């Protein structure tokens, strides 16, 4: 009797652990090793193809991953179109007229679906695409942890408040990153993503015209040529975040900050007499240190509140729920 009870108790406990484990499954690098063995090679070739057509696309795909993870975790919510039941994140202030690459993600998803239908989440495709974009542009590589599932909803309001604005102060930046489990070193390293890509005039107009004490004068003058002072005029004109090598993933972004040539206010805040100055200076002279810390920080960012186990779903189409 006692042995029978113990046996049943052991089985019940084992089932409980199994159920708990599936609900709180952890991400791993080999999650799809048997269910979709061609996943990584499929994503890589698609990303490389997109970047060969337009080098800027690498920065756009990396940015999509940032903007996904900073809003309710890395759950693919940034990819969802608006529906009758929710207003998505695509038209939130940080994304409207600037978030791009959705068609590339669609193409990658189609290729992955052809290889292994209904298995890989859009959230994981974003994570892998971000890594492959960095590598394609000469940056570091890292092992991407996968096993995320996709959100069934999105939130424009959460995107408006969750993604740091280009007008953010250092304290606002460190506070937001800290709330997501990211340190000030992670903040500086991840900001180094601005070594690639471009920004719209609306994002840096105030800096080049008003922040004369913290911006190198000839740099400001050169940016004014393509960004008129009047709001509404040339708002969508673009400028490279890193003037020297805008499509190469390197440490020039930090060299620029040391020279007061950060394009965005939030960029220059990282080197403006504050607590992150020494980290910026270190990265400006030690590219391998930056590369290593960036890779580590990307893995940490990818761990922000993923949906796993039985939570969420595996979307068939990244733009809409099943």
KOLDRENTI-441068 format. One record per residue: x, y, z of N, C-alpha, C, CB in turn. Coordinates in steps of 0.02 Angstrom, whole numbers. Glycine has a CB too. Layout:
// KOLDRENTI-441068
R  X  Y  Z  X  Y  Z  X  Y  Z  X  Y  Z
...
***
This chain:
// KOLDRENTI-441068
R  42  -60  0  0  0  0  44  63  0  -47  0  61
R  91  63  47  135  122  51  177  129  -11  181  116  113
R  203  70  -36  244  72  -97  204  97  -156  273  4  -112
R  140  75  -160  96  95  -215  84  170  -213  28  57  -211
R  72  196  -152  61  268  -143  123  308  -164  43  283  -70
R  181  283  -142  244  317  -159  255  317  -234  303  284  -124
R  238  260  -265  246  254  -337  203  304  -374  230  182  -360
R  139  308  -352  93  356  -384  117  428  -372  22  347  -357
R  141  441  -312  165  508  -295  225  526  -339  184  511  -220
R  270  478  -350  328  490  -392  308  505  -464  375  428  -390
R  258  467  -489  234  478  -557  201  546  -563  184  423  -578
R  160  564  -515  127  629  -515  178  686  -514  79  636  -455
R  229  678  -471  281  729  -466  318  736  -532  330  713  -408
R  333  679  -563  369  679  -627  328  714  -680  385  607  -649
R  262  701  -681  218  734  -729  215  809  -716  148  705  -727
R  213  828  -652  211  899  -633  274  935  -658  205  906  -557
R  332  903  -647  395  932  -670  396  938  -746  455  889  -646
R  369  887  -780  367  888  -853  323  944  -879  341  821  -880
R  265  953  -848  219  1007  -868  250  1074  -853  151  1000  -832
R  279  1081  -794  311  1144  -774  368  1160  -823  338  1140  -701
R  406  1109  -841  462  1119  -886  440  1143  -954  501  1055  -894
R  383  1116  -979  360  1136  -1046  334  1207  -1045  306  1089  -1071
R  306  1229  -988  280  1297  -983  336  1347  -974  230  1302  -926
R  391  1325  -945  447  1370  -932  510  1347  -969  460  1376  -857
R  500  1323  -1030  556  1297  -1068  609  1351  -1079  533  1269  -1136
R  671  1331  -1079  725  1378  -1088  747  1380  -1161  785  1361  -1043
R  772  1437  -1181  799  1443  -1249  865  1404  -1252  810  1517  -1269
R  880  1378  -1311  943  1342  -1320  967  1350  -1392  935  1267  -1301
R  1031  1339  -1402  1058  1347  -1470  1039  1289  -1516  1133  1354  -1467
R  1020  1233  -1488  1005  1175  -1529  931  1156  -1529  1045  1116  -1505
R  888  1203  -1514  816  1191  -1508  787  1158  -1570  779  1256  -1493
R  811  1180  -1629  783  1155  -1692  829  1104  -1727  770  1212  -1740
R  878  1078  -1690  929  1035  -1722  899  974  -1757  979  1011  -1671
R  844  947  -1730  812  890  -1763  750  910  -1801  795  837  -1711
R  713  960  -1776  650  979  -1808  659  1023  -1870  605  1015  -1759
R  716  1060  -1873  729  1102  -1932  804  1111  -1940  693  1172  -1924
R  839  1058  -1960  912  1060  -1962  941  1111  -2012  938  993  -1980
R  902  1132  -2061  927  1180  -2111  909  1252  -2094  899  1162  -2179
R  882  1263  -2033  859  1330  -2015  913  1384  -2023  835  1330  -1943
R  970  1374  -1990  1021  1427  -1989  1050  1441  -2058  1077  1408  -1941
R  1061  1390  -2097  1088  1401  -2165  1036  1435  -2209  1109  1334  -2196
R  973  1419  -2199  919  1450  -2238  913  1524  -2223  852  1415  -2223
R  914  1542  -2159  910  1613  -2140  972  1650  -2165  903  1620  -2063
R  1030  1621  -2156  1092  1653  -2175  1093  1671  -2249  1151  1609  -2159
R  1074  1625  -2292  1076  1639  -2364  1026  1693  -2383  1063  1575  -2404
R  968  1693  -2350  917  1744  -2364  940  1813  -2342  851  1726  -2329
R  971  1817  -2283  996  1881  -2258  1052  1907  -2303  1022  1873  -2185
R  1098  1864  -2321  1153  1884  -2364  1128  1909  -2431  1201  1826  -2374
R  1077  1877  -2458  1047  1898  -2521  1017  1967  -2515  995  1847  -2543
R  980  1979  -2461  948  2044  -2451  1000  2100  -2443  902  2042  -2390
R  1054  2086  -2406  1105  2136  -2394  1146  2149  -2457  1151  2115  -2337
R  1155  2098  -2498  1192  2108  -2561  1154  2155  -2608  1206  2041  -2596
R  1088  2155  -2602  1046  2200  -2642  1045  2271  -2613  975  2173  -2647
R  1048  2275  -2547  1048  2341  -2513  1084  2334  -2446  974  2366  -2502
R  1144  2361  -2442  1184  2353  -2382  1150  2380  -2319  1251  2388  -2391
R  1109  2431  -2327  1074  2461  -2269  1026  2412  -2236  1036  2523  -2292
R  1005  2361  -2273  956  2315  -2245  982  2280  -2183  937  2263  -2298
R  1048  2270  -2178  1076  2239  -2119  1059  2278  -2056  1151  2233  -2125
R  1067  2343  -2059  1050  2386  -2002  975  2384  -1987  1072  2459  -2015
R  935  2381  -2039  862  2380  -2031  839  2316  -1996  827  2386  -2099
R  868  2259  -2014  849  2196  -1982  873  2193  -1909  879  2137  -2021
R  932  2220  -1896  958  2223  -1828  912  2267  -1785  1030  2250  -1826
R  891  2322  -1813  847  2369  -1777  780  2338  -1761  838  2434  -1818
R  753  2298  -1808  689  2264  -1795  694  2220  -1734  668  2223  -1856
R  750  2185  -1726  758  2142  -1668  760  2182  -1604  822  2100  -1676
R  798  2238  -1604  799  2283  -1546  728  2304  -1529  843  2345  -1560
R  692  2329  -1578  626  2358  -1566  575  2304  -1548  603  2396  -1627
R  589  2242  -1565  546  2188  -1543  558  2173  -1469  557  2124  -1586
R  621  2162  -1452  638  2142  -1384  622  2194  -1331  712  2126  -1380
R  625  2258  -1349  613  2311  -1300  538  2323  -1286  644  2376  -1324
R  495  2287  -1322  423  2294  -1311  394  2226  -1293  388  2322  -1375
R  383  2215  -1229  355  2152  -1204  396  2091  -1222  285  2144  -1231
R  461  2100  -1231  506  2044  -1242  513  2024  -1315  482  1985  -1204
R  559  1978  -1328  574  1956  -1397  522  1906  -1420  646  1925  -1402
R  466  1931  -1444  408  1888  -1459  380  1898  -1529  354  1901  -1409
R  416  1934  -1573  392  1944  -1641  333  1991  -1648  373  1878  -1670
R  316  2026  -1594  257  2070  -1596  266  2129  -1644  241  2097  -1526
R  328  2152  -1655  340  2209  -1699  320  2193  -1771  414  2229  -1696
R  314  2130  -1788  299  2109  -1857  225  2109  -1872  327  2041  -1870
R  183  2113  -1821  110  2107  -1831  80  2170  -1860  77  2091  -1765
R  37  2161  -1911  -2  2216  -1938  -59  2232  -1890  -30  2200  -2009
R  -88  2292  -1896  -145  2311  -1855  -205  2265  -1871  -164  2385  -1867
R  -246  2254  -1821  -308  2215  -1831  -366  2254  -1799  -302  2143  -1799
R  -425  2225  -1803  -484  2258  -1773  -480  2255  -1697  -549  2224  -1797
R  -440  2209  -1670  -437  2201  -1597  -377  2234  -1564  -437  2129  -1580
R  -326  2253  -1604  -269  2289  -1574  -234  2332  -1627  -219  2240  -1542
R  -204  2386  -1602  -162  2428  -1645  -90  2407  -1632  -172  2506  -1630
R  -57  2385  -1685  10  2357  -1678  65  2408  -1668  26  2316  -1737
R  126  2384  -1672  185  2426  -1657  215  2460  -1717  237  2384  -1624
R  194  2440  -1777  226  2467  -1837  216  2543  -1845  198  2432  -1898
R  160  2568  -1818  147  2640  -1824  158  2678  -1759  77  2651  -1847
R  192  2646  -1711  213  2682  -1650  267  2733  -1670  240  2631  -1595
R  275  2783  -1630  322  2837  -1647  393  2813  -1665  327  2886  -1590
R  422  2764  -1628  490  2742  -1645  494  2703  -1710  517  2699  -1589
R  437  2680  -1737  437  2637  -1796  407  2668  -1858  401  2574  -1781
R  360  2714  -1848  325  2743  -1905  373  2778  -1953  271  2793  -1881
R  368  2762  -2017  410  2791  -2070  484  2774  -2063  402  2866  -2070
R  501  2728  -2018  573  2711  -2010  586  2636  -2004  600  2746  -1949
R  542  2599  -1971  552  2527  -1966  543  2497  -2036  502  2493  -1915
R  590  2455  -2055  587  2425  -2122  619  2356  -2121  624  2471  -2173
R  611  2320  -2176  638  2252  -2180  584  2199  -2170  692  2244  -2129
R  521  2220  -2163  467  2172  -2151  461  2124  -2210  401  2208  -2139
R  470  2150  -2271  465  2106  -2329  522  2055  -2331  467  2148  -2394
R  581  2074  -2306  637  2027  -2303  622  1971  -2253  702  2064  -2282
R  594  1990  -2196  574  1939  -2146  521  1893  -2176  547  1973  -2081
R  474  1921  -2215  424  1879  -2248  458  1828  -2294  375  1922  -2289
R  507  1851  -2331  543  1806  -2378  580  1751  -2340  592  1847  -2421
R  612  1770  -2285  648  1721  -2245  599  1670  -2216  689  1756  -2188
R  543  1695  -2190  492  1650  -2162  468  1601  -2215  432  1691  -2135
R  457  1624  -2276  434  1580  -2330  485  1525  -2344  421  1620  -2394
R  549  1546  -2345  602  1497  -2358  606  1445  -2301  670  1533  -2365
R  599  1469  -2239  601  1424  -2181  540  1378  -2181  604  1464  -2115
R  482  1404  -2198  421  1363  -2201  428  1308  -2253  360  1407  -2217
R  461  1324  -2308  472  1274  -2361  516  1217  -2335  503  1306  -2424
R  564  1234  -2292  610  1184  -2264  579  1144  -2208  673  1219  -2239
R  539  1177  -2166  509  1142  -2108  446  1180  -2088  559  1137  -2048
R  389  1165  -2118  327  1202  -2106  302  1198  -2034  274  1176  -2151
R  281  1257  -2009  249  1261  -1944  293  1247  -1884  194  1214  -1943
R  358  1255  -1892  404  1236  -1838  438  1296  -1806  456  1188  -1863
R  461  1344  -1847  504  1399  -1823  464  1464  -1815  562  1410  -1871
R  473  1496  -1758  437  1558  -1744  467  1618  -1781  436  1572  -1669
R  426  1668  -1791  449  1730  -1821  497  1766  -1773  389  1777  -1839
R  486  1759  -1709  530  1789  -1658  601  1762  -1665  502  1776  -1587
R  606  1696  -1676  673  1666  -1684  705  1687  -1750  668  1590  -1681
R  665  1694  -1802  691  1717  -1867  720  1787  -1860  635  1717  -1921
R  687  1830  -1821  714  1897  -1808  781  1893  -1772  665  1937  -1766
R  786  1850  -1722  847  1844  -1683  906  1819  -1725  836  1796  -1624
R  892  1770  -1767  945  1743  -1810  965  1793  -1864  922  1677  -1842
R  915  1828  -1892  928  1877  -1944  971  1935  -1919  862  1904  -1971
R  960  1954  -1855  1001  2008  -1826  1074  1987  -1823  975  2026  -1755
R  1087  1927  -1800  1156  1901  -1797  1187  1898  -1866  1158  1832  -1763
R  1150  1869  -1913  1177  1860  -1981  1189  1927  -2015  1130  1818  -2022
R  1149  1977  -1999  1159  2045  -2026  1225  2074  -2002  1101  2091  -2007
R  1238  2068  -1938  1300  2094  -1909  1360  2060  -1940  1300  2084  -1832
R  1357  1994  -1946  1412  1956  -1975  1423  1975  -2048  1399  1880  -1969
R  1369  1983  -2085  1374  2001  -2156  1408  2068  -2166  1305  2002  -2187
R  1402  2112  -2117  1432  2179  -2123  1500  2184  -2088  1384  2231  -2095
R  1528  2126  -2071  1596  2125  -2043  1601  2124  -1967  1632  2182  -2067
R  1544  2115  -1934  1544  2116  -1861  1553  2047  -1831  1479  2145  -1836
R  1548  2042  -1765  1560  1978  -1730  1502  1930  -1739  1572  1991  -1656
R  1515  1867  -1724  1462  1817  -1724  1450  1794  -1653  1480  1757  -1770
R  1395  1760  -1642  1379  1731  -1577  1329  1674  -1589  1350  1784  -1527
R  1323  1630  -1541  1275  1576  -1545  1206  1601  -1525  1297  1516  -1501
R  1160  1600  -1571  1093  1625  -1558  1052  1571  -1523  1058  1647  -1623
R  1026  1589  -1464  981  1543  -1429  911  1549  -1460  979  1559  -1352
R  878  1492  -1471  813  1491  -1502  764  1449  -1461  817  1465  -1574
R  701  1448  -1484  649  1414  -1447  593  1462  -1427  677  1380  -1386
R  597  1525  -1451  545  1573  -1437  481  1555  -1475  567  1645  -1455
R  425  1577  -1449  362  1573  -1485  336  1643  -1497  310  1531  -1445
R  287  1649  -1540  263  1714  -1562  205  1740  -1522  243  1711  -1635
R  205  1806  -1512  149  1839  -1477  86  1837  -1520  168  1912  -1459
R  29  1838  -1487  -35  1840  -1522  -64  1910  -1524  -85  1792  -1489
R  -27  1957  -1496  -50  2026  -1496  10  2073  -1497  -95  2040  -1434
R  -4  2137  -1507  49  2188  -1507  22  2250  -1474  75  2203  -1580
R  66  2296  -1456  43  2356  -1419  79  2419  -1443  55  2347  -1344
R  42  2462  -1475  71  2525  -1497  93  2568  -1438  21  2564  -1540
R  53  2569  -1385  70  2610  -1326  133  2584  -1292  12  2610  -1276
R  142  2518  -1289  202  2490  -1259  264  2506  -1300  195  2414  -1251
R  255  2509  -1366  311  2528  -1410  329  2601  -1401  294  2513  -1484
R  278  2643  -1392  291  2715  -1383  329  2729  -1319  225  2753  -1382
R  317  2689  -1267  350  2701  -1203  412  2657  -1192  301  2690  -1147
R  415  2600  -1226  468  2552  -1211  533  2562  -1249  444  2485  -1224
R  529  2592  -1308  589  2601  -1350  619  2670  -1336  572  2592  -1426
R  682  2673  -1314  711  2738  -1298  712  2785  -1358  783  2728  -1272
R  693  2847  -1345  690  2898  -1398  760  2926  -1411  641  2954  -1380
R  772  2954  -1472  837  2984  -1487  851  3047  -1446  841  3000  -1560
R  801  3070  -1409  809  3129  -1366  825  3108  -1293  746  3173  -1367
R  832  3043  -1281  841  3018  -1212  905  3043  -1180  840  2942  -1212
R  901  3054  -1114  960  3071  -1075  995  3007  -1054  940  3114  -1012
R  1055  3014  -1028  1092  2954  -1005  1054  2919  -949  1162  2974  -980
R  1025  2956  -903  988  2925  -848  926  2888  -874  968  2977  -796
R  893  2916  -923  835  2882  -952  856  2818  -988  799  2929  -1001
R  912  2820  -1023  937  2762  -1058  956  2706  -1009  997  2780  -1102
R  996  2724  -959  1018  2673  -911  959  2644  -872  1070  2703  -862
R  910  2686  -858  851  2662  -821  811  2612  -863  806  2722  -802
R  801  2628  -927  763  2583  -970  799  2516  -980  749  2616  -1038
R  864  2520  -993  903  2459  -1002  905  2417  -938  975  2475  -1025
R  912  2451  -882  913  2417  -818  848  2380  -804  927  2466  -761
R  792  2410  -823  727  2379  -813  720  2314  -852  671  2428  -834
R  760  2307  -905  759  2247  -946  816  2199  -929  762  2265  -1019
R  851  2214  -874  905  2170  -852  971  2181  -888  885  2099  -862
R  978  2239  -920  1039  2256  -957  1079  2310  -920  1021  2279  -1028
R  1144  2299  -914  1187  2345  -877  1206  2406  -918  1250  2308  -854
R  1240  2453  -886  1263  2513  -923  1315  2493  -976  1292  2566  -875
R  1354  2441  -962  1401  2417  -1012  1364  2387  -1072  1450  2364  -982
R  1310  2351  -1058  1268  2325  -1112  1238  2383  -1153  1211  2281  -1083
R  1217  2435  -1119  1190  2494  -1153  1240  2522  -1203  1171  2547  -1102
R  1301  2532  -1181  1352  2561  -1225  1369  2514  -1282  1416  2578  -1185
R  1377  2450  -1266  1394  2401  -1317  1338  2396  -1370  1406  2332  -1285
R  1276  2390  -1347  1220  2384  -1394  1210  2448  -1434  1156  2367  -1356
R  1225  2504  -1405  1220  2568  -1442  1269  2569  -1500  1233  2627  -1396
R  1321  2528  -1494  1370  2522  -1548  1340  2495  -1612  1426  2478  -1527
R  1278  2470  -1609  1242  2451  -1670  1234  2510  -1717  1172  2421  -1652
R  1239  2570  -1689  1235  2631  -1730  1298  2644  -1770  1221  2691  -1685
R  1342  2596  -1772  1399  2599  -1818  1375  2583  -1890  1455  2549  -1797
R  1313  2558  -1895  1282  2548  -1961  1214  2582  -1962  1275  2472  -1977
R  1188  2594  -2021  1121  2620  -2027  1117  2696  -2034  1081  2600  -1969
R  1056  2720  -2040  1044  2791  -2051  988  2816  -2006  1028  2805  -2125
R  985  2881  -1998  933  2912  -1958  899  2967  -1998  961  2940  -1892
R  835  2979  -1982  798  3032  -2017  813  3099  -1985  722  3017  -2015
R  806  3151  -2026  818  3219  -2004  780  3237  -1940  800  3268  -2059
R  718  3212  -1935  678  3227  -1875  710  3202  -1811  608  3197  -1882
R  752  3150  -1817  784  3121  -1758  845  3159  -1734  803  3050  -1772
R  875  3200  -1778  936  3235  -1757  935  3310  -1770  995  3205  -1792
R  879  3337  -1795  875  3409  -1810  891  3451  -1749  804  3426  -1836
R  859  3437  -1693  870  3477  -1633  943  3475  -1611  825  3453  -1576
R  975  3418  -1619  1044  3413  -1598  1090  3457  -1640  1067  3340  -1603
R  1084  3453  -1706  1132  3490  -1748  1121  3565  -1747  1127  3465  -1820
R  1060  3587  -1729  1047  3660  -1728  1051  3690  -1658  979  3673  -1757
R  1039  3650  -1606  1033  3678  -1539  1089  3659  -1491  969  3658  -1509
R  1121  3601  -1502  1169  3577  -1453  1241  3596  -1471  1163  3501  -1445
R  1252  3660  -1479  1317  3684  -1504  1376  3668  -1459  1314  3758  -1515
R  1364  3660  -1395  1419  3648  -1348  1442  3574  -1348  1399  3668  -1278
R  1400  3529  -1373  1418  3458  -1370  1424  3426  -1439  1367  3420  -1329
R  1427  3467  -1491  1434  3440  -1559  1490  3475  -1595  1367  3447  -1598
R  1532  3437  -1629  1588  3466  -1666  1560  3508  -1723  1636  3409  -1694
R  1584  3570  -1729  1552  3620  -1773  1551  3601  -1847  1586  3686  -1765
R  1605  3575  -1873  1606  3558  -1944  1561  3498  -1959  1678  3542  -1967
R  1555  3453  -1910  1510  3396  -1917  1438  3420  -1919  1520  3346  -1859
R  1421  3466  -1874  1353  3494  -1873  1337  3529  -1939  1345  3544  -1814
R  1385  3567  -1964  1375  3603  -2027  1362  3555  -2084  1437  3647  -2043
R  1400  3501  -2086  1391  3452  -2141  1323  3419  -2137  1445  3399  -2138
R  1297  3408  -2077  1231  3376  -2070  1175  3425  -2087  1222  3350  -1998
R  1185  3489  -2076  1133  3539  -2091  1118  3543  -2165  1154  3607  -2066
R  1166  3525  -2207  1156  3530  -2279  1099  3487  -2304  1220  3512  -2316
R  1084  3433  -2267  1031  3388  -2288  973  3384  -2238  1059  3318  -2299
R  974  3430  -2190  922  3430  -2139  904  3502  -2121  945  3391  -2075
R  857  3533  -2157  837  3602  -2144  812  3612  -2073  784  3623  -2194
R  820  3672  -2048  801  3686  -1979  725  3688  -1968  830  3752  -1957
R  689  3699  -2022  616  3704  -2016  582  3636  -2013  588  3744  -2075
R  544  3626  -1961  507  3563  -1954  458  3554  -2012  469  3561  -1886
R  456  3494  -2039  413  3480  -2095  449  3484  -2162  355  3528  -2096
R  509  3513  -2160  549  3518  -2221  606  3467  -2219  576  3590  -2230
R  604  3418  -2263  657  3368  -2264  658  3321  -2205  723  3401  -2269
R  600  3313  -2173  597  3272  -2113  624  3201  -2123  525  3268  -2089
R  612  3173  -2181  632  3104  -2194  699  3097  -2229  579  3070  -2235
R  734  3153  -2238  801  3149  -2267  846  3110  -2220  831  3221  -2279
R  889  3069  -2248  930  3023  -2208  1002  3046  -2202  928  2955  -2238
R  1032  3028  -2145  1104  3038  -2135  1132  2976  -2101  1118  3102  -2092
R  1193  2956  -2118  1223  2897  -2086  1238  2909  -2012  1287  2876  -2123
R  1224  2859  -1971  1240  2864  -1900  1316  2864  -1889  1208  2806  -1861
R  1352  2832  -1934  1425  2832  -1933  1448  2856  -2002  1455  2761  -1915
R  1474  2916  -2005  1491  2948  -2068  1546  2912  -2106  1512  3020  -2056
R  1593  2882  -2071  1651  2851  -2103  1633  2786  -2140  1705  2837  -2052
R  1603  2740  -2103  1589  2673  -2132  1518  2652  -2114  1641  2620  -2105
R  1467  2681  -2146  1398  2669  -2127  1371  2600  -2141  1355  2718  -2161
R  1408  2560  -2181  1385  2492  -2195  1437  2440  -2172  1371  2483  -2270
R  1483  2461  -2128  1532  2415  -2099  1524  2414  -2024  1604  2435  -2119
R  1519  2354  -1995  1512  2348  -1923  1581  2352  -1891  1475  2282  -1904
R  1597  2410  -1863  1663  2422  -1833  1655  2467  -1772  1712  2454  -1885
R  1709  2494  -1746  1705  2536  -1686  1710  2610  -1701  1760  2517  -1638
R  1700  2631  -1764  1703  2702  -1780  1650  2743  -1744  1696  2711  -1854
R  1594  2712  -1729  1541  2747  -1691  1569  2777  -1627  1483  2699  -1675
R  1610  2738  -1592  1639  2762  -1529  1693  2814  -1539  1668  2703  -1489
R  1732  2807  -1592  1781  2859  -1610  1746  2925  -1623  1823  2837  -1671
R  1688  2921  -1655  1648  2981  -1669  1624  3014  -1605  1588  2965  -1714
R  1600  2974  -1558  1575  3002  -1495  1630  3039  -1457  1547  2946  -1450
R  1690  3011  -1457  1746  3043  -1423  1762  3111  -1454  1809  2998  -1425
R  1746  3119  -1518  1757  3182  -1554  1695  3226  -1557  1781  3168  -1625
R  1645  3210  -1516  1581  3246  -1516  1546  3245  -1583  1592  3318  -1495
R  1551  3189  -1617  1518  3181  -1682  1464  3128  -1681  1570  3163  -1735
R  1431  3121  -1624  1373  3076  -1620  1315  3110  -1654  1356  3059  -1546
R  1280  3074  -1698  1226  3106  -1736  1164  3118  -1693  1207  3063  -1795
R  1147  3071  -1651  1088  3078  -1609  1106  3105  -1539  1051  3012  -1602
R  1061  3141  -1510  1071  3165  -1441  1085  3105  -1395  1008  3205  -1416
R  1046  3052  -1402  1054  2993  -1359  1122  2960  -1369  998  2942  -1373
R  1150  2964  -1430  1217  2938  -1442  1268  2977  -1401  1234  2941  -1517
R  1268  3042  -1409  1319  3084  -1377  1313  3083  -1301  1314  3155  -1403
R  1254  3067  -1276  1245  3061  -1203  1291  3008  -1173  1173  3045  -1187
R  1311  2960  -1213  1355  2907  -1188  1426  2932  -1176  1355  2849  -1237
R  1442  2989  -1207  1508  3019  -1196  1499  3094  -1188  1557  3003  -1256
R  1481  3113  -1127  1465  3183  -1113  1480  3200  -1040  1391  3198  -1130
R  1536  3172  -1015  1555  3186  -946  1519  3143  -895  1542  3257  -930
R  1488  3088  -918  1450  3046  -872  1483  2979  -857  1383  3033  -901
R  1444  2934  -828  1470  2870  -803  1491  2821  -857  1419  2837  -760
R  1470  2832  -919  1486  2785  -972  1545  2808  -1016  1425  2773  -1016
R  1574  2866  -1000  1629  2893  -1040  1687  2843  -1047  1656  2958  -1008
R  1705  2812  -992  1764  2767  -994  1751  2706  -1038  1783  2745  -923
R  1689  2681  -1038  1673  2624  -1080  1677  2643  -1154  1602  2597  -1064
R  1650  2702  -1170  1653  2727  -1239  1726  2735  -1261  1616  2794  -1246
R  1766  2765  -1219  1836  2776  -1236  1872  2709  -1246  1871  2817  -1181
R  1856  2661  -1204  1886  2594  -1210  1869  2562  -1276  1864  2550  -1153
R  1806  2565  -1296  1785  2535  -1359  1814  2572  -1419  1709  2534  -1364
R  1827  2636  -1411  1853  2676  -1467  1925  2656  -1484  1851  2751  -1450
R  1960  2627  -1436  2030  2607  -1447  2039  2531  -1449  2073  2636  -1393
R  1987  2494  -1431  1992  2421  -1427  1933  2388  -1462  1997  2397  -1354
R  1936  2381  -1528  1880  2353  -1566  1862  2281  -1546  1895  2355  -1639
R  1911  2242  -1526  1896  2173  -1507  1856  2170  -1442  1961  2133  -1500
R  1869  2217  -1397  1831  2221  -1335  1758  2238  -1350  1862  2274  -1288
R  1749  2286  -1395  1681  2304  -1416  1645  2245  -1447  1682  2363  -1465
R  1678  2211  -1493  1647  2154  -1528  1625  2100  -1479  1695  2125  -1579
R  1668  2085  -1432  1654  2033  -1382  1595  2053  -1338  1715  2019  -1339
R  1596  2116  -1314  1543  2139  -1269  1476  2147  -1307  1562  2206  -1237
R  1480  2167  -1370  1419  2173  -1410  1386  2104  -1418  1435  2204  -1480
R  1426  2054  -1435  1399  1987  -1444  1366  1962  -1379  1454  1938  -1465
R  1399  1972  -1323  1371  1951  -1258  1306  1987  -1243  1422  1963  -1202
R  1305  2053  -1256  1245  2093  -1242  1187  2073  -1287  1261  2168  -1251
R  1202  2053  -1349  1148  2031  -1394  1116  1967  -1369  1176  2020  -1466
R  1156  1922  -1341  1129  1861  -1312  1084  1878  -1253  1185  1813  -1291
R  1107  1925  -1210  1068  1946  -1152  1002  1978  -1175  1107  1995  -1108
R  1006  2021  -1225  945  2054  -1250  896  2002  -1278  962  2106  -1303
R  923  1951  -1311  880  1899  -1339  844  1858  -1286  921  1854  -1381
R  867  1863  -1224  836  1826  -1168  779  1864  -1135  889  1809  -1117
R  764  1924  -1160  712  1965  -1127  643  1934  -1139  714  2038  -1153
R  614  1910  -1086  543  1886  -1083  519  1848  -1144  499  1944  -1074
R  554  1795  -1165  530  1758  -1223  468  1716  -1205  585  1712  -1251
R  425  1706  -1253  370  1659  -1245  396  1590  -1261  309  1678  -1291
R  386  1542  -1217  411  1474  -1228  359  1423  -1208  477  1462  -1189
R  374  1360  -1220  329  1306  -1200  263  1309  -1235  317  1308  -1126
R  209  1316  -1198  141  1319  -1227  116  1390  -1235  93  1279  -1184
R  157  1439  -1218  137  1509  -1226  144  1531  -1298  178  1554  -1179
R  102  1579  -1319  107  1604  -1387  91  1552  -1439  175  1632  -1399
R  118  1561  -1499  106  1515  -1554  164  1517  -1604  39  1532  -1589
R  163  1474  -1653  210  1477  -1708  170  1505  -1767  243  1406  -1724
R  179  1568  -1783  140  1599  -1837  157  1570  -1905  151  1675  -1837
R  107  1560  -1945  118  1539  -2015  140  1599  -2057  53  1506  -2045
R  111  1657  -2040  126  1720  -2074  148  1769  -2021  64  1747  -2114
R  208  1798  -2028  234  1841  -1975  193  1904  -1965  306  1861  -1991
R  152  1923  -2013  114  1985  -2009  47  1977  -1972  101  2012  -2079
R  25  1915  -1962  -39  1905  -1929  -40  1841  -1888  -95  1902  -1981
R  -84  1839  -1840  -90  1780  -1797  -125  1725  -1837  -129  1796  -1731
R  -118  1664  -1812  -148  1607  -1847  -224  1607  -1843  -122  1541  -1818
***
